[in-house]
Amino acid sequence: MNTDANVNEPAAMPREKSPPIASLIIGWAAAAVSLVFVPILFGAVAVILGYVVKKKYQRDVAGFSLMVGGIACAILGILIGILTNL
């Protein structure tokens, strides 16, 4: 007697990947915050979330632009911090 539980179940349909809206919003917000507050930390958060968007969600342009934007904002935040303390 065959007691396989999978006999009557339909084949699993592949799930569509949900859009990375939350990751993008949090990443760009972190990039913006890095301009004025702890640029290395918040810039790194933006870069990491950009990498997640690029690899997990297969959104190459959005992920890459978030990574570049996070690096640019972190560098600008460091420069702003240096110039305001002179």
N, C-alpha and C positions, 0 to 999 in steps of 0.2 A: 504494500500500500504506500503510495507516494503522499507525503505530508508537507510538501514544499509550500511555504506561505506565499511565495511570489507567483504562483501559477495564475491566480485570478486578478492580480494587480496589474494595472496598465503600466506600460513603460514610462519611466520618469522623463518628463519633459525638461529640457535644459531651461534654467531660469535666466531671464534676461537680466543683465547687470543694471542695477539702479543707477541713476545719474548721481555723480558725486557732489551734489549741491552743497551739502553741509560741510564737507571737507574743503571745498573751494571758498565758501564764505568765511569759515574759521581761519583758513590759510591767509586769505587776503586781509582779514581783520588783524591777524598777528603781524603781517608785514607792515600794515599801517601803524600799529602800536609800536613796532620796533623803531620807528622814526624818532620817538620821544621817550621811550621807557625800555630799558634793558635790551638794547638792539641785538646783542648776540643771542640771547635766549629766544626772543620772539622771531627773529630772523631764522633761527634754526627750526622753530616750529613750522614756519611757512615753508621752508625747504623740505622738511620731512613730509608734510602734508602734500606738497607738490609731487614728491616721489611716490607717495601712496596713490594719488590720483593717476599718475602716469602708469604705474605698474598694475595696480589692482583693477582699475576701471578702464584701462586701455585708452585713456584720453591723453594722447601724446602732447598735443599743442597746449591744452589747458594745464597739464602737469608741468611741462617744461616752462611755460610762462610764469607759473606760480613760483617755481624754483628760482628762476632768474630774478623775478620781482622781490622775492624774499632776501636774496643776496644783495640786491641793489639797495633795498630799504635798510637793511642792516648796516651796510657801509655808509649810507647817507646818515643814518642815526648816530653812528660812531663819530662821523665828521661834525654833525650838529652838536653833539655832546662836547667834543673837543673845542669847537669854536665858541660855545656859550660859556665855557669855563676859563677863557683867556682873560 
